[in-house]
């Protein structure tokens, strides 16, 4: 099985489409190019072209990632930060992305998520119920002080 090879031009066009379809971080694009078998100099050339032509913008990626994970998956800031760090996004861009999440909306989403999850927990033992609710909210990346205050407020 021979691996398909691409010219610089073909790889550039392919990656323009890849980035135009959805915001990407540098790490994803570099991985994609490496998987295509591109040599390091070609990777650098294509990355700089994508940045120059605004196909690749890490601040835009971080903002849309934060908005999407918060609005759709109901993730808290801790989980969003961890995932952006995993994608090697700069601290500055992470802070910029978190400003996309409005404070009262953040609190309202957290309250609604906690109440909804509590209704789904069938556990009768109060301590186990508290633990299940707290574990769920912490896994979703909500700050521990918010989680424990909410668990104590909602459960017995």
C-alpha positions in Angstrom: 0.0 0.0 0.0 1.7 3.2 -1.1 0.9 6.4 0.7 -0.6 9.2 -1.5 1.8 12.1 -2.0 0.9 15.7 -2.4 2.7 18.6 -4.1 3.0 21.8 -2.0 0.2 23.4 -4.1 -2.2 20.4 -3.6 -1.5 20.2 0.1 -2.0 23.9 0.5 -5.4 23.8 -1.3 -6.4 20.7 0.7 -5.6 22.5 4.0 -7.3 25.7 3.0 -10.5 23.6 2.7 -9.8 21.8 6.0 -9.4 25.2 7.8 -12.3 26.9 5.9 -14.7 24.1 6.9 -14.1 24.6 10.7 -11.7 26.7 12.8 -8.6 24.7 13.6 -5.7 25.1 15.9 -2.1 25.0 14.8 -1.5 21.6 16.4 -4.4 20.0 14.4 -3.1 21.5 11.1 0.5 20.4 11.7 -0.7 16.9 12.6 -2.8 16.8 9.4 0.2 17.9 7.3 2.5 15.4 9.0 -0.1 12.6 8.4 -0.1 13.6 4.7 3.7 13.0 4.7 4.8 16.6 4.2 8.4 17.5 5.1 9.0 20.1 7.8 9.9 22.9 5.4 6.7 22.3 3.5 4.7 22.2 6.8 6.2 25.6 7.8 5.5 27.1 4.3 1.8 25.9 4.3 1.2 27.0 7.9 2.6 30.5 7.2 0.4 30.7 4.1 -2.7 29.7 6.0 -2.0 32.3 8.7 -1.3 35.1 6.2 -4.5 34.3 4.3 -6.5 34.1 7.6 -7.5 30.4 7.2 -5.6 29.7 10.4 -6.2 32.0 13.4 -5.6 30.7 16.9 -7.5 33.5 18.7 -10.5 32.9 16.5 -10.2 29.1 17.1 -10.0 29.5 20.9 -13.0 31.9 21.0 -15.2 29.6 18.9 -14.0 26.5 20.8 -14.9 28.1 24.2 -18.3 29.4 22.9 -19.2 26.0 21.4 -18.2 23.8 24.3 -20.0 26.1 26.8 -23.2 26.6 24.8 -23.5 23.1 23.3 -21.7 20.7 25.8 -22.3 22.9 28.9 -18.6 22.7 29.9 -17.3 24.8 32.7 -14.2 27.0 32.4 -11.8 24.5 33.9 -12.6 21.9 31.3 -12.4 24.5 28.5 -9.0 25.7 29.8 -7.6 22.1 30.0 -8.7 21.3 26.5 -7.3 24.5 25.0 -4.0 23.9 26.9 -4.0 20.3 25.4 -4.2 22.0 22.0 -1.2 24.2 22.9 -3.2 27.4 22.8 -1.3 30.4 24.4 -2.4 31.7 27.8 -3.3 35.0 26.3 -5.7 33.4 23.7 -7.2 31.2 26.5 -8.0 34.3 28.5 -9.4 36.0 25.5 -11.6 33.0 24.7 -13.0 32.8 28.3 -14.2 36.4 27.9 -16.6 35.1 25.3 -18.6 33.5 28.1 -20.8 36.0 29.8 -21.0 35.9 33.6 -24.7 35.7 34.3 -25.2 33.2 31.4 -22.4 31.1 33.0 -24.1 31.0 36.3 -27.6 30.4 34.8 -26.2 27.5 32.8 -24.5 26.0 35.8 -27.7 26.3 37.9 -29.8 24.6 35.3 -27.3 21.9 34.6 -27.0 21.1 38.3 -30.8 20.9 38.8 -31.3 18.8 35.7 -28.6 16.3 36.8 -30.0 16.1 40.3 -33.4 15.0 39.0 -31.7 12.2 37.0 -29.9 10.8 40.0 -31.9 8.0 41.5 -29.7 7.5 44.6 -31.5 7.7 48.0 -28.4 7.9 50.2 -27.8 11.7 50.7 -23.9 11.4 50.8 -23.8 9.2 47.6 -26.3 11.6 45.9 -24.0 14.6 46.7 -21.0 12.7 45.5 -22.6 11.7 42.2 -23.8 15.3 41.5 -20.4 16.8 42.5 -18.4 14.3 40.4 -20.6 15.0 37.3 -20.2 18.8 37.6 -16.5 18.6 38.3 -16.0 16.3 35.3 -17.7 18.9 33.1 -15.1 21.4 34.3 -17.1 23.6 36.7 -15.0 25.3 39.4 -14.9 23.3 42.7 -16.1 26.1 44.9 -19.2 26.6 42.7 -19.8 22.8 42.6 -19.6 22.2 46.4 -21.8 25.3 47.2 -24.4 24.2 44.7 -24.4 20.5 45.9 -24.9 21.7 49.5 -27.6 24.1 48.4 -29.6 21.4 46.4 -29.1 18.2 48.4 -30.4 17.9 51.9 
